[in-house]
Amino acid sequence: MNDIVSAKVLEYKGKKLNFTPEDPAEETIPADELHEHLQKPSTARTKRLKERCRWKHASAGEFIEKSVTAGIERMRYLTEAHKASEGKPEAIRRALGLANVLNKSTLVLQEDEFIVGYHAEDPNMFPLYPELSHMAVQDYLRSDYSPQPADEAAAINEYWKPHSLQSKCQPYFDPADLGRMYQVSSMEAPSFASGYNSIVPPYETVLEDGLLARIKLAEKHIAEAQADMSTFPWNGTKGLDNIAKIDNWKAMVIACKAVISWARRQGRLCKIVAENFETDPKRQAELLEIADICQRIPAEPCKGLKDAMQAKFFTFLICHAIERYASGYAQKEDTLLWPYYKASVVDKKFQPMSHMDAVELVEMERLKISEHGAGKSRAYREIFPGSNDLFILTVGGTNAKGEDACNDMTDAILEAAKRIRTAEPSIVFRYSKKNREKTLRWVFECIRDGLGYPSIKHDEIGTEQMKEYAKFSLNGNGATDEEAHNWVNVLCMSPGIHGRRKTQKTRSEGGGSIFPAKLLEISLNDGYDWSYADMQLGPKTGDLSSLKSFEDVWEAFRKQYQYAINLCISTKDVSRYFEQRFLQMPFVSAIDDGCMELGMDACALSEQPNGWHNPITTIVAANSLVAIKKLVFEEKKYTLEQLSQALKANWEGFEEMRVDFKRAPKWGNDDDYADGIITRFYEEIIGGEMRKITNYSGGPVMPTGQAVGLYMEVGSRTGPTPDGRFGGEAADDGGISPYMGTDKKGPTAVLRSVSKVQKNQKGNLLNQRLSVPIMRSKHGFEIWNSYMKTWHDLNIDHVQFNVVSTDEMRAAQREPEKHHDLIVRVSGYSARFVDIPTYGQNTIIARQEQDFSASDLEFLNVEI
């Protein structure tokens, strides 16, 4: 039998370490089916909920479950309101559109669920957003997922074409530049074309204040502004500002009243079902309890954990799916929920329950998020293979006093994730040496169970970034030193403030991607893309004959990079300009203290700058530059012309040459030659050139290297590269991860390489694949804990782990129906392995499985 136990015995500090499983029951489990034995839902109810969960994962751009389709109700009712409100202020039109959707949309109540609410008319459906991108909607209209009736959906999309964000932004750019962006090979298409968005909602005000209090506050501001406009003597330089403010506050009132009414509709539905249709007395009582919660929440402040969970989910649906589409699940969930956990579990003052009841609530929340449907463009469905959307929450870290922020709610969140085994929502853990070992053990349990999360972020680095960005606040109200501890990952990698104000409200603050591997390819071809688009993809920066030195190649790349990143950020800022004028978010504005105080729309107000952009495929470009410098300009073994000839042939007929370039020093091996060039590349160009740009919010833009599934997508559009890679092969799978299989010197060599990049970086994703037998052994926690302490001391921003065997992944490829609980870390998110295309599966298998040698353990100072 092929057991998960390796026969390896390691000599370390005079001891023989035998890596037998910590759990003796695992000794007889075959290596190729381990993860199918790890699911342990806390209750029969959550087991049933998982069994009937309506996953909406996509693979190669297509939904895996054939029953999934787009709904029409949001499109219909938004359009109806937009036509009826012509001539009214735009902020009020947006609020009336939200109200019409909430007042008329079909409600969904499913068996067994306790957290209620959905954002489309059927749990197999998801909404569309014609006001964002008519191209994205048009793609759905031509697919098997088209909303019905198809004629009505097509007419709605046609109506929105002149009103959409896409149509408003496009005229301000050269069509040639947009054509280059639409190739999605050197840079991502502009967000106004895809409609992709992300947000960090101010959940705290909803839970702490309730929406009735927000309405009262807005009405007070309206009265004060109207009084100011009638005060003698009139001052037009200030008085006219009240007009836009009054419109925004009125829109906030409309939005909040609509959300309260919608929640109470949910409650009435539960009450009707309980009193007229439900026959099980236990479920009947539960439905009446839900009805009571929805009557009070989110209108009033939350009192217990059930209140808080429901208020948070209602807020999520509005902010991420109904008012406007937004990816993510950004929140500091343990901090947010701790007061309500304490009230219900510790003090038992309201909605009393046990710790395991809290775990069940989190399991139910995870399944609600797993069932959530996002009407993303096809391009974004392709670049998140095996995923629904980037649902990512944050836990751990330190609080405003710099103390450990972990609590029993943190542990409940982690335990629920371990038990229910869903890919979503993913979890980020803010790692500090102040974190308690009890919680660190739960973090380790999730990682060693192969969930791929929590991914780990350096608590102090994130906090210092928030302090640094605060210096650029346009209204002098950036994060205080205390508030700088209030950060979460906005999506996969970039920290941003959470709380009652100063959060990120729109993707135009940060996001989007740029692809250095393709930029290097065209740098060697005078800006021309010969391998994919057959077009001029960037500025002319000189043909090969003009590149006389390595510095000439370096400068050609710099110019291509400057062109691309400048275009990427300018398209985001133009999007922001039109968002605040035609895509106002009155509900989000209503729950943000800054917007409420200043009478501003959420898209317009930026108190805490947080500009970032994603370089993806950086290591392919960096390794290629190392090989060029060594083999062309130092050893002079080949010329650039010979290299170009080999690349144009996709190395065919040049195998010896390809082997030379493949064997050139590579990143991730603590090689001073390679690491010196690559560190300069990251700090001087990738971060240095990007940092020169100032975005809408007044702060610098910084690189947040991560790859989601774009390393596969863009790799397929990138020709052969001087690192020895063939054209069309996947690129590197993280912002700073070694290329697949090239990190040959062990896990601590990777850490030493990565630690050398320190300047001009906001975040860099690091993937590591660790040995299953070692991590699941009785020594696993001590080794991992020592690894994390060393990682922290080396001042590395991020790390995430796969702990899955090649045997099991190969078995899942052979018989996918037997491996639905096998979850892997892709890049920035986790996915069910069987939902990823084979091309993507193979890139994960190809990652170097890192074993630990005695010298590694010595470097980590492991005490065993």
N, C-alpha and C positions, 0 to 999 in steps of 0.2 A: 504494500500500500504506500502511495506517495504522500506521506504525512507532511504537515507544515513544519515539523521539527527538522532543523538541519543537524547534521552529525558534527558540526564544527565545535571544537573546543578551543578557547582562546587563552593563551598564557598572558597574565597581566599582573604585575606587581607580586610575583611569586604565587599567584593563585591560578587555578584552572577554572575558567568560566564556561559552564555548560548551559547553552541557551535552550533549555526545555521550556515549554509553555508555562506561564504563571498559573493558568487555569488547567489543572490536570485533565479535565474533560476534553480539551482540545487535542490531546496527544493522538487520538484515533481519528480525528477529522481529516479527510483528504485535503491536500493543499488547494485543489481546484474547486472546492466548494465551501471554503471557510466562511465567507461573508453571508451565505444563505442561512447560517446558524446564529447570526448575531442580533437579529431583530427580536426585541422583547417589549412590545407595546405595554403600557402600564395597565390598561384596562381592556376588556372585551370590546367596549365601544370604540376605542381608537383603533383597535385591530380591524373592526368592521369598516370604519371610515377610510382606513388606508386601502382596504380591499376594493372599495368602490370609488376610490379617488379618480377624478377625471383629469389625468395628466394632459398637459398641452405642450409637450416637448416637440421640438422640431429637429429634423435631421436633413442636411443638404437643402434646407429651405422649405421642406415639406413637413406638415404635421404628421406625427407618427400615428396618432389615433384618428381614424378616418371620420369619426363622428364630429370632429371639431370644425366649427365654421364661424364666420363673422355674423354678428347680429346687426339689425338695422335700427333698433329703437333709438339709440343715442343720436345717430345721424338724423333721423326723422324729426325728433323733438327739438334738437338744437337748431336745425334748419327752419322749422316752423316758427320758433321764437325769433330767430334772426330776421326773418322776413317781416314779422309783425312789429318788430321794434325799430324799424328803419327811422332814422332821424333823431333817435335818442343818443345820449352820450355813450361812447363805446364801452366804458366800464359797466354801465347799467345794462347794456345789451348782453354783455357776457354773463352778468348775474341772472338776468331773466332767462337766458339760455340754460344755465345750470338748473334754475328753478323748474323750468318746463320739463327737463329730463327727469328730475327727481320726483316731480308731481305725477307724471304720467307713465313712467317706465314700469314694466312688469316686475313684481317682486318674486324672489326665489327663496323657498324654505325647503331644506332637505332633511331627510330622515337622520336622526341621531345627532345632528349638529347642535352645539350650544352657542357658539359664536356665529351670528347670523349676518346676512347681507351678501349681495352679489352685485356686479356692475353691468350685467347684460340680462336679457330676457330669458335665458336658458343657461344652465350650468355647463353646457357644451359650447357655449358661444363666448365671444369677446367683442368689445365695441371697436369702431373705427373713428378716424379723426380727419375728416375732409378739410377742416379749417387749418390743419397743419400742412399736409402735403397731398395734393391731388394725385401725384404720381404713385405714392404708396397705396392709396385707395384704389387707383386704377388697376394696380397689380392684383388686388384681391378680386376685383370685378371680373378679371379674366381667368380666375382660378376656380378650382373646385370648392373654395371656401367663400365664395361670393355671398353677401347678404341677400336675402330674398324679401320682397320681389326684386329681381335683378333690375328691371326697368326703373323702378323707383330709386334704387341705389345709384344707378348711373345718372339719373336726373339730378339727384342731390349732389353728386360729385361735380357734375357740370356746373351747377349753381355756384359752388364754392371756388371754382378755379380762379376767378378774379379777386376773390376775397382771401385766399389762402396765404399763409406765411410764405410759402414757396414763391407764389406769384409776386408778392410785394418785395421780396429780397432780390430775386434774380436780375432785375434790370440794372442793378448797381454794380454788376461785375461783367468783365469782358467774357463773352461766350467761349472764347478759346481757353481761358482760365477755368471756367466751369467745366468745359469738356474734359480737361485734364483731371479735375477732381472726380468727375463721374466715372473715370476708369477704375477708381479705388485700387490703385497699384502703387502710386508714390505717396498718396495722401487720401484720406477718407473724404467721401462726398460731404458737402455742407449739410448741417443739421436741418436747414430749412427744406432740403429735398427729401430727407428721410422722416422728419418729424420726431426723431429720437430725442428723448428728454430725460432728466433726472432731477430729483428734489430731495431735500431734507426737511420734512414737514415739522413745524413747531407743535409737536404733540402735547407738550407740557401745558400750554394754555387751555387746550380742550379738556384735559383731565383735571387740571387744578381749578380752572375758572368756570367751565361750562359755557355753552354758546349764548345762553340768555344774558350772562354778564358781558359778553363781547358785544351783543346787540345794544345793551344799555350804554356801554362805553362809546360806541359809534354814534348813537343818538345824542349823547352829551356833547361830543365833538361837533356834530352838525349844528346843534343849537348855539354853541359858542362861536362857530364860524359865521353863522347867519347874524348873530348879534354884532360881531366884529365888522361885518359889512355895512351895518347901519349906524356905526359909531361916528360921531363928529370929532374932528374933521376927517373926511375921507382921504385915504392915501392909496392911490391906485398902484403904486409900486409894490405894495404888499397885499392890499385888499383883493386884487384879482386872483391871487394864488388860492383863495378860498374856493373858487369855482371848481377846480379839478379835485380839490380835497373833499368838498361836499359830495361830488359825484362818486368818488371812491368810497366814502363812508356809507352813502346810501346803497351802493352796490354790496358792501359788506353786510349790511342789514338784510337785504334781500336774500343773499346767499346763506347766511346763518339761519334765517327763518325757514328756508327751504330744506336745509339739512335736518333741522329739528323735526319738521313735518314728515320728512322721508323716514327718519328713524322711528317716529311714532307710527307711521304706516306699517313698518316692519313689526312693531309690537302688536298692532291690531290684528295683523295676519296671524301671528302666533296665538293670540287669544281666541280668534275665530276657529282655528284648527283645534285648539285644546278643547273648546266647549262644544264643538259640533262634529268633529271627525275622529279625534284620537280616542282609542279605547283602553290604552295602557295607562293606569292611574299614575304611575311614576313619570312617564313621559308627559302626561297631561299636566302634572304639577310643575314639571320642568319648563314646559312651554309658557305657562302662566308666569313663572319667574322671569323668563326671557322677556315676556311682554312688559312686565314691570320695569325691567332694566331699560328697555328701549323707550318707554314713556319718560323716564328720567334722564337718560343718557343719549346723546351728549349735551342735552339742554342744561343739565345741572352738573356740579362738580362730582367726580367719582368718589365713592366711599370705600369700596372693597375691590378685590382683585378681579372679580367677574365684571364689575362696572368698567374697570380700567381696560381690560382686554377687549370688551365690546366697543368702548369709545375709541380706542386706538384703531380697531379694524374699520369702523365707520370712517374715521379720518383718513386712513390709508386708501380706502376705496375712492373717496372724493379727490384726494390730492394726486393719486397715481393713475386713476382710470376714468373718472367721470367728468370732473372739471377740465382736466387735460391729461393726456397720457404722460406718464413718467415711469421710468425704470427705477429699480432699487427698492429697498426696505430700510432705509437709513434711520437708525435710532440707537440710542444707548439704552437698550431694553431693560437691563437689570437695574440701572439707576432710575429709569422712568417708572418701573413697576414696584420698586422696593417699598415705598410708603403703603401701597395697597396690599402687597404680600404681607407686610408687617401687621396691617389692620386685620387681615383675614386669617393668616396662618399663625402669627406669633401672638397677637393680642386677642384675636377672635372677637373683635368688636363689631364687625360687619361682614356678612357673607362668610361665616366661619368655615374653615376647611383645614385639611392636613397638608403637609408638604407634598405628598403624592397626589392630592387633588390638584395642586398647583402644577405639578408635572403633567398631569392629564390635560389641563387647560392649554399648556404650551404645545403639547402634541397636537391638540385640535387646531390650534393656531397654525402650526406648521403645515397641516393638511389643507387648511383653507388657502394658504399661500401657494401650496403645490397645485391647487386646482385653479388658481387665478389665471385668467386668459389675457394676453396682451396683443393688441392689434399692431404689431411692429411691421415695418417694411420687410420685404423679402430679403434684402441685403442683411438686415439685422437678424433675421431668422437663420440665415446661413452662417453668421459669425458667432452664434451661440449654440453650436451643435450639442444636442442632448439636453438642452435647457429650455425652460419656458421664458424666463427673463432673469435679470441679475438681481435677485432678491437677497440682500445682504444686510444683516444687522450686526451691531457691535456690542461687546461686553468687556468687563474687566477694567484694567488701568487704574488710574488714581483720580481722586476727587479734587475739588477746588482747594482743599487744604494740603494737597500733596500726599494724602494718605491712601492706603489700599481701598479701592472702590468695590472690590468683590464682596458679595453677600450671598445669602441663601437663595435669592432669586437668580443670581448668576448660575448657581449650581443646578437649580431646577431647569433653567433653559438648556444647559449642557446635557443634563441627564435625559431630558425629553428628546433631544437631538440624537443621542446615542441609542435610545430605546426604539424610536419610531423609524429611523433610517430613511429619511427623505433627502433628496439632493438640495431641496429648497425649504426655507431660506438658508443660505450659507451664513456662517458666523465669522466675525473678526474678533480676535482676542487682543486687547491692548496689554502687552507684556511689560510688567515692571518687577523689579526684584522685591518690591514691597508686597506683591500678591501672595495671598496665603496658599500654603501647599495643598490644602483640601481642594481648592478650586483648580489649581494647576493639575492636580491628579485627574479631575474631570476633563480638562482640556486634553490631556494626554490620552485618556480613555477614548475620546472621540477620534483623535488622530490615529491611534493604533488600530481602531476598528475600521480604518480605511475610508472614513467619510471625506477626507481631504480638507476638512475644516475642523476646528477653527484655523484660519490662516492667522499668522502672528504679525502684529505691528509693534514697533518700538514706541512705548508710551511717551518717553521723554522727547524723542525726535518729533513726534506729532505735536506735542504741546509747544515745543519751541517754534515750530513752523507757524502755529496759530499766532504766537506773539510777534513773529517777524512780519507776517502779513498784516497784522493790526496796525503797523506803522504807516501803511499806505491808505488807511480809511479816508474816503473822500469827505465824510462829515465828522471826522475826528472821533468816531465812536466804534472803533474796532474792539476786538476782544481784549478784556483786561487780563492781567496775569492769572487771576482766578478762573475767569471764563475760558482761558486757553486750555484748561484741563477738560473742558466740555467738548471733546471732539469725537467724531465717528467717521468711519469710511463712507464717503458719499456713494460710491459704488464699490468696485473691487479694491482700489488702492489708495485713493486720495483722501486724506483727512480733511474734514470741514467741521465748523462749529455746529453743535446741536443745542436746542433749548428754546427759550421764549422769543428770541430775536437773533439776528445776525447769521441765520442759516442760509445755505444755498437754495435758491428757489427755482433756478433754471439751468439747464445743461450748458447754456451759452457762457456761464461763468467758468466752466471747466469741462473738458471732455473732447472727444474726437481723436483721430489717430494720424500719425505720419510714419512712413515706412523707409527707414534708412537703407535697407538692402536694395530696394529698387532705385533709390536715389544714387547709391554708389554705382549701380549698373548703368544708369544714364549718364553719370559723371564721366564714365569711360567711353561714352559715345556722343559727346557734345550735346547732351540733353535729349537725345533721341531714344525712344523705346523700340528696339528692333525685335524683342522677343515676344511681346504680347499685343500692344495696341497699334504698333507700326505707325507711330506719330511722334511729333515733337512734344515731349512730356514736361520739359522744363527749359530754362534759358540756355542759350549756347554758351558753353563754358570752355570751349577749346577741344579740338580733335586730339587724337593720341600723339601726333607729332609735336604738339605744343606742350605736352606734359613731360618735361625733361627731368623732373625730380619727384621724390615722394611728396615734398611740400606742394608741388604743382597739383598732384592728385588730391591732396588734402584740401587745397583752396578751391579746386573745382567742386568737390563735395560740399564745402562750406556754402558756396554760392547757390547750389541746387537746394540745399537745406534752407537757406535764408528765404529763397523764393517760396518754397512750399509752406513753411511754417507761417510766414507773413500772410499768405493767402488763407490758410486755415483759420487763423485768429481773426482776421478781418471779416470773414463770413460769419463767424460766431457773433461778433459785435454788431454787425448789421442785423442779424436775427434779433439780438437783444433790443435794438432800436425799435423794431416793429412789434416785438412781443409786448412791450409796455404800452403800445398805442392801439393794438388790435387783438391781443391775446391776453388781456388782463385776467388775473386770477383772484376774483373778489373773496372767495372763501379762504384761500391761502393767506391773502392780505389781512383778512379779519382775525386770523389766529396768530399773526405775527405782531409782537408788541411794537416794533419799530414802524411798521406800516400803519398800525392803528394810531400811534401817537402822531405821525407826520402826515397822515392822510394820503399815503402813497401806495401805488400798486406794487405787488411783490416782485414783478419783473423789473421795475424801475429802481427800487431801493437796493443799494449795496453798501452795507455798513462795514462788512468784513470781506475784503478782497480774498479771492481764493482761486486764482487763475492757474490752470494746468492743461496739459495736452499729452497724449500718449505716443511716445516713440515705440514702435513695434517692429521687430526684425533687426534690432540694433546689433546683436551679437554676430549675426551673419555678416553684416557690414564691417564690424570691428575685426573679426577674425580674418576677413578678406584683406583689410588694410594691413594687418600684421604680415600676411603672406606676401603681399605686394612689396612691402618695404624690404622684407628679408630676401626674397628670391629674385626680385627684379632690380632693386636699387642698391642692395648691399652685396649680395653674392653674385649678382649679374648673371645668374644662370639662365634667365629668360628675359626677353624684352616685353614691353607692353603690347607691341604688335603681335608677338607670338601668343601672349596670353589672350588677346582679343580673338585671334584666330581659333584658339582652342575653345573659348567660350561660345563663339558663334556656331561651333560644331557640337555644342553640348558635350565637350570633352571626347567625342567619338574620334578615335584615331590618335588621341593624345593621353592615353591611359597613364604612361609613366609620368608625364607632366602633372596630371591630375593627382596622382599619388603624392608627388612632391608638395603640391599645394595643400593637400589634405593633411599631410604630416607636419606642416608648418606649425609652430607653437599656437596653442589654443587657450582660450579663456577658461578659467576655472581650475587650473592646475598649480596655482601659486608660482607661475613662471614669470620672473621679473621682466623678461623681454616683452612677452605678449601683454602682460598686465600694465606695463608702463605706457605702451601705445594706446591701449584700450582705455585706461584711466584718463589719459589726455583727451581721447575722443569723447568720452562721456562728459567730462567737466568743461572742456573748452568749446566743443561744438554742440553736442546734444543738449546740454544744459546751458552753456555759456551764450550761445546764439539765441536760444529761446528766451532766456532771461532778459534780453535787451528789449523785448516787446512789452508794451503796456496795454492791458485790456480795458474793457469798459469800466471796470471797478477801480482803476487807477493803480493796480499792483502789477508786479512782474508775472510773467507766465513761466511756469516751471515744468520740467518733464516728470511725468508719472508713468514710468514704463511698465506696461502690462499688456497682455496679448489676447485675452479671451480666446476666441477661435480664429482670430484673424491671422495667426501665424500659419494656419493651414491655408486659408483662403488666399492670402497675399503671396504665400509661398508658391501656390499654383500659378500665380501671375508674374512671378519673378524668374528671369532666366538663370542660367548657371552662374555661379559666383566664385570668386577666386579663393574661397576657403575649401574648394573641392566638392562643393555641393552641385548636384545635377539640377538643371532647369525643371521647375515644377515641383520639386521636393519641398516639404514643409520647411519653414524657417524656425528660428529659435522660439521656444515656447514661453518666454517670460521677458520682463524688462531687462533683467540682468542675469538670467539663468544661462549656464553653459549650454552650448548646442548639444542636442541629443547624443549621448554616448561618447562625448569628447572629454568629459571630466574624469580622467583616469586615475587621479592621485588620492581619491578618497574624500569624504565629506568635509574634513577640516581644511583641506587645500582649497575647496570651493569657498569656504568662509573667508579664508585669508585673501583670496583674489577679490571677492566682492567687497571686503572691508576697505580696499584701497580707493574706492570711488566715494568721495565725501562731499565735493563741492557742487553747487548748482543743481542739486537733485531734490525733487519733492518726494518721490517714491519710486522704488524699483522692485518689481516682483521677482522673487527667487523661488523656483520650484526645486524641491529635493525629494528624491524617491529613496525611502529607507527600507532596510531588510525586514521582512515580515517576522522571521524567527527571532531576530534580536529584539524588535519592538514588542513582541508578544511574550517575551521571556520574563522571568522574575527580575532580570536586570534592566528591563526596558525603560522603566520610569527613571531610574538613576542616570542612565546614559542620556536619555532625552533631556532631562532636567539640567544636566551638566552642559549639554549642547546649547540649550537655550541661554544659560548664564554666560557662556562664552560668546554666543551670537550677540547678546546684549552688550557685553564689554567691548566687542569689536565695532559697536555703533552702526550696526546694519539695520536698515529700515524695516525689512520684511522677510519672512520665510513662510513657506507652506509645504505640506508633505503629502506624498502618496505612500501608503503602506499597503500595497496590493501586490501579490505575486504574479509573475509572468505566467505560471501554470494556470492560475485562475482566470486571467484575462484571455488566454488562449482557449480555455474550456468554454468561456462565455461566447467567444467567436464561433465555436463549433455548435453550441446548443444554447442560443440566447434565451430561449424560453425558460431555462432553469436558473437564470442568473439575474433576475430583475432587481435584487437587492445589492448587487455589486456596484458600488459608487466609486468614482475616481475624481481626482482633482485635474481639471483641464488647465485653465490658466485664469485665475481670478474667480472662478466659480467651480462648483462640483456638478457632476452629471451621472445619471445611470449609464454605466458602460455600454449596455446593449443599445442605448438610444443614440450613440455616437456613430457616424459613418466609419467604415473599416479603415479608410485613410487616416482618420483622426485617432482611432483606436491604436493603430500601429505606431503613431508618434508617441503615445504614452508608454507603450511596451518598450519602445526604443530608448526611453530615458535611462540613464545609468542608475542601476540599483546600488545604492551606497551601503557598503558594509563598513564595519568599524574595526580597524586594526588596533593592536596594542598601542601603537604610536598615536593614533587618533584619540584613544581613551586617555592617554597621558597628556596630550595637548588640552583636552577638555577637563583634565583634572577630575576624572570620575572617581568617586569614593565607593568602592564595593567591598 
